[in-house]
Structures are given as C-alpha cells and as structure tokens.
Amino acid sequence: MGRCTINVVQLEGLALMKIIKHCHEEGAGNTEVAQGVLLGLVVDDRLEITNCFPFPRHADDVDEEDYQLEMMRHLRKVNVDHLSVGWYQSTQLGNFITTQLLDSQFSYQTSIEESVVLIYDPIKTARGFLSIKAYRLTPEAINTVQERDYTPETLKKMHLGYETLFQEIRLVIKNSHLVNTLLCELYEMMPSSEGKQFLDLGTMSTLDRQLRCLMEYVDDLSQEANKFNNYQRQNAKQLQDKHKFMQKRAAENAQRQSRGEPPLPDEDINKQFKPIPPLPRLEAMITSGQISNYCKQISQFCSQSLGKLYVAKALQHENK
C-alpha cells in the first residue's frame, strides 16, 4: 500500500457548521458521541472537506455501509462532492483516544488512504474556544494494528508509543467571499452584550471535571502497570525454576555417569515450563496517550485562565 501524504486539511465553513449542529443536537444531555461521514477531494498534499452527513442513530435495521453508499449516490445526482475522505466524531472534554477510534480509523485509512478523523469538542466550544482537530494514524501504528500484535517486543521493534500513535494534521477553515461578507454583516448586527459570557473568570467547574477524568485514567494506567509487574515477576520466577531444574538434572547425570549408568533422557524443558504468554500493551499505550492529551488540555486551559486573570487585574488597577 502506498503512503498518502496529507499535510493540511481544508474544511469548508458550511461543513463545519453541519458538524457543530449535529454534535450539539446528538450530544445534548447525554454522553453518547455523534459521528458522521466527511466528503471532499484531495488536491496535492491538501485534503479539502466540502460536505458531510451524519450516521443513522438507533436504527438497527439500517445497514451503515448501505446507508453511506445511498447518501453518496444521492449527493452525486445533485452535483455535490460525494467522495468519502474520512469521518468525524464528537468528544467530551477531549476524551477520544480509545481502541474503538483506533480500529475505526485503521479501517478507514486502509480502505481510503487519505482518510482523516475530525474530533469536535462541543463543551470546549461552548466556552468560547472552537475545538476541532484532524488526526491520522502514523505508518507505524498502521503496521502494528495490521499485525494485531501488541506485545512489548513488537511495539519496541515498530518504534510505536503513545506519542507516535496518532498524527495531528494542520486544519484550516475556509469560507467563500460571500460567506465572509455575511459574517461581517452578522457581526455588526450582534448586540454589544453578546459574547460577554466568554470573559467569565470562573475556572473551577471545567478544571475540576478535567482533573477528575485525569485521575480516573491515572488509576487505569496504575492497574495496567500492576498487571505488567505481575507478568514480569511470574516470568522471572519461571526462569529461576528452569535454571534450578537444569542444574539438578546436570548433577544427577554426573552422578549416574560416575556409577557407569546411562544419563537420564533429555526432556523438553518447554513442555515442563510452558512460556507465559506476553501481556498486550495496547490498553496501557492508549491510556497513556489519553493522559498526555488531558495534561496538554489542562496546561492550555490554565494558561488561558491566567491570561484572563492578569487582564482583569490590569483593568481593575486602571479603573482605580
């Protein structure tokens, strides 16, 4: 399979508004994720996303693949870009690095080489920060998932860690000149009080939720570390028992040889000491990646909050 290089994702403003509308409608008041298909085309090293449509929800009798093909067929009839170039998904406070995302993106990227996944966070966007990012699996991740071997030796051989699992692609939002003109007119029509809620200096609610999520993942990683430590202890104990058995057998054969007796037959040691199956490290790697993502978000959020506080402090002194 040839390697497709995508250096930038160009997202049309209309497609972005459709994603935002769908994610806010589907994710309002529940923890379910909203997902959909991205449509567009590839120009050199730029992936242009011009349209999208959501996946059917709560429809067990509808085949998802047939639904996508039918939708793309209808879009082609009305002369709209109908080529699938990936998918999008909503997230809650940046909690999106999972095995389901890994498997889904692997399926897309192996069948449609230029595929990307857009991750949209409605909670962060509601606080005044548009949060939408584009990701692709790295070549190392694709090779590892293809082999379905997540042992420590394989991950070390593939040079795969949580830092090299996903590659973030630069995302650019593009609007036509008419849309930009409309946005300028809408901005002038907005009341002066609009947008003041984004200057809220309160940080405890968001920070508390992010820290709680981070603590849960740290606990999960601690459990994975305990499992790996138990595996290493069992492996070390087995190697020690195998070494003692070989020493004992060598001593017995030496005694039998001195008495002129034939040595004991060599038995297959691996049958007596069956090797312990290696522990897969996929869950630990994904958990580490999610912890790293949470830490980056908390650091960014704290930096922005500190900036707000310093601005408020300067305005307060100026008023005095």
N, C-alpha and C positions, 0 to 999 in steps of 0.2 A: 504493500500500500504506500503510495507517495505521500510526502509530507506537504500539507497545505499551510502556507504561512499567512496568518491574519494579524496585521499589526494595529489596525484601528477598526472600530465598529461605529458606523454612522447610523444613528437612529432618528427616523423622522418624528417630528413633534406630534403628528396625528397618531402614529403607532404608540408613542409614549403615553398619550392621553388615554388610549384604549386600555393599555396595560394598567395604568393607575386606576381607572374606573372599575375594571374587572376585579383588581386586587382589593380595592376598598369595599366593593359590594360583596364579594365572596368571604373576605376575612373579617367583616364587621361582626363583632360579638362572639367570635369563635376562634379556635386555634387551628382550623384547617387551612391548608395552603391553597392558593389559586394558581392554576397552571394553564398554559396555552402554547400555541404554535407561532413561531416567528416566520415571516415571509419576506423575501427580498432577493438580492443577487450579489455576486462577487465581482468587484472591479479591481484588478491588480491585487494589491495586498489589503484592500479595504472591503469590508463586508457592510453592505447597505441594507438596513432593515426598513422596509417601507410599509408593512402591514402586519396584522396579527389577528388571531381569533382564539377564543378560549376552548379548553377541553370540555366535553359534556360532563356534568356532575350529577351524581345519584341516578344514573341511567344504566342499570346492569344489563339491559337487553340491547344496548348500543355498543357495537364493536368500535373501539377507539381508532384503530387504523383505518377502517372503512369510513368512519366519520371524517377523518382528516382528508382522505382522498376525495370524498364527495365535496367537502368545502373548497378544496383547491380546484376541483373541476368547475364549480360554480364561479369562483373568482376568475378563472381563465376565460370564461364565457363573457364576462363584463370587462375584459381587458385590464385586469389588475394583476400585479405581481403575485404569482401563485407558487413559486419555488420555495420549498421549506429550507430554512437556513438555521434552524435551532428551535429553542423553546424558552419560555420564561416561567418564573416561579416567585411567589411572594414568600416573605420570611418575617419572623417576629424577633426583633432586636438582634438581627444578624445570625440567628440560629439556623444555618442552612447546610453546613458541611456534614453530610450523612452518607451512609452506604447507599441509600436509595438515589441520592443525587449522583453519586459516583457511577452507579450502574446505568442510570438513565442517560447521563452524558456520554458514557462509553458506547452505549447502543446508538445514540445519535451520531457521534463522531466517527464511528466505524462504518456506518451506512451512508452518512452525508459528511464528507471530510471537513467542510468549512463550518460545521455547526458550532454555535456558541449557546451558552445559557445565560440569560439575564436574571439577576437576583434583585428584586424590588422590596424595599422595607417600608411599609405604609406607616408604621409607628414613628420611625425617624423622620419621614417626610412630613407627617402631621405637625412636627415640632419646628418646621421651617427649613429642614435640610433635605433636599432631594437626594434620596439614596437609591441609586440604581447602578449596578456594576455588571460587567461582562466577564465571563470566565470560560476557559477551555482546559481540557486535560493536557498535561505535558506528554511528550512522546514516551518518557519513562513510565508514567502512570498507565498509558495505553498498553504498553508491552507487559506490564505486571498484571493488569486486570485480565488481559488476554490469556495469560498463563494460569490465572486463578491460583497462584502460589504466593502466599503472604508470609512465608517463614522469614526469620531474621536474616538467614544467609542470602535468600533471594533478594530481599529489599536492599541489603548491602551491596550485592552484585549489580543491581539495577541503579544504584545511587538514588534511591527513592526515599524521601522523607516527607513529613507533612508540609515542609516549605516548597517542595517541588511537585506536589500532588496536583494543584490547580495553577493555571497561569492567568493572571488578570490582564485583560485586553483594554487598552485605552478606548473610552467611549465618548463620542461627540454627538450632541443633539443638533439636528439641522432643521431649519424651518424655511419655507419659501418666503419670498419678499412680501407677498400678500398677507401671510400669517404674521410676519413681523410687524407689518403696518397695523393689523388688527390688534396685536398685543399692546402696541404703543397707545392706541385709542382706548383700549380697555383699562390700561394703567392710569390714564388721565381721568377716566370716569370713576375710578375707585375712590371711596370715601377716605378721608385723611386718617380715620381711626383704624382702617384695615391694616392688618399685619402687626399691630402692636403686641399681640399675644406672643409673637416670636421673640420679644425682648424680655420675656419672663426670666427672672434671675433664679427661680427655684430649680434645683438640680437633684434633690433627694429622691424623688419618685423614680425618675429614669435611671439614675445611678444605682439606686437600691435594687431595681429589677435586674440590671445588668450584672451586678455583683452576685446576686443570688444565683443567676444562671451560671456564672463563672464558678461559683463554689460547687454546684452540682457536677459540673464537668471535671473539676479537680478531684472530687470524690470518685468519679468513674475512672479517671486515669489512675488513681491510687489503687483501686481494685484490680485494674489491668496489670499494674506493676507487681502487686502481690501474687497474682497468678503466674507471672513470668518468673518471679523469685522462687516460687514453689517448684516450677518446672526445672529451674537450674539446680535446685537442691536435690531433686529426685535424680536428675542426670548425673550429678557429681557422686551421689551415693551408689548408683548403679556402676559407674566406672570404678569406684573403690572396691565394690564387691567383686567385680570381674577381675580386677588386679589380684585380689586375695585368692580367688579361685585358681587363677593361673599359677600363682606361686605355690599353692598347695599341691596342685597336680604335678608341677615340676619336681617338688620334693618327693612325692610318692613314687614317681618314675625313677628318680635317682636311687631310692632305697631298693626298688624292685630290680633295678639293673645290677646293684651290688650283690644281691642274692641270686643273680642269674635268672631272674624271672622276666618274662616279656613285659614291656611297658604297657600301660593302660591305653586303650584306643583313644585317639583324639576325637573328642565330641565337638559338635558345632556349638561354639560358645554363644553365638547369636540366638540359637534356639532356646538355650537356658536363660540367657539375659536378653530378652526382646527389647530392641531400642524403643525408647519413649518417643511417641510422635511429636514433632516440633509444634510449638504453640503459634497459631497465626497471629500476626501483629497488626492486622488491618484496623480493628476497632481502636487499638491504642493510638495508631497513627492518625485516624480521623478525629479522635477525641483531642489529641494534641493540636491538630490544625484548628479545631473549633476554639480551644483555649487561647491559641495565638490570635485568632480573629477577635475574640472578646477583649483581649488585652489591648489590641490596636484601637478598637472602638472606644473603650473606656478612656484610653490616653487621649484620643482625639476629642471626645466629649468634654473631658476635664480641661483641655487646653482652650476649647471654645468658651466654656463656662468661666474660666479665669479671665479670658479676654473681656467678656461681658461685665464681670465684676469690676475690673480696672476701669472700663469705660464709665460705668455708673459712679465709681468713686471720683473720677475726674470731673464728671458733670456735677456731682454734689459739691465739690470744693469750688467749682466755678460759680455755682449759684450763691454760695456763701459770700 
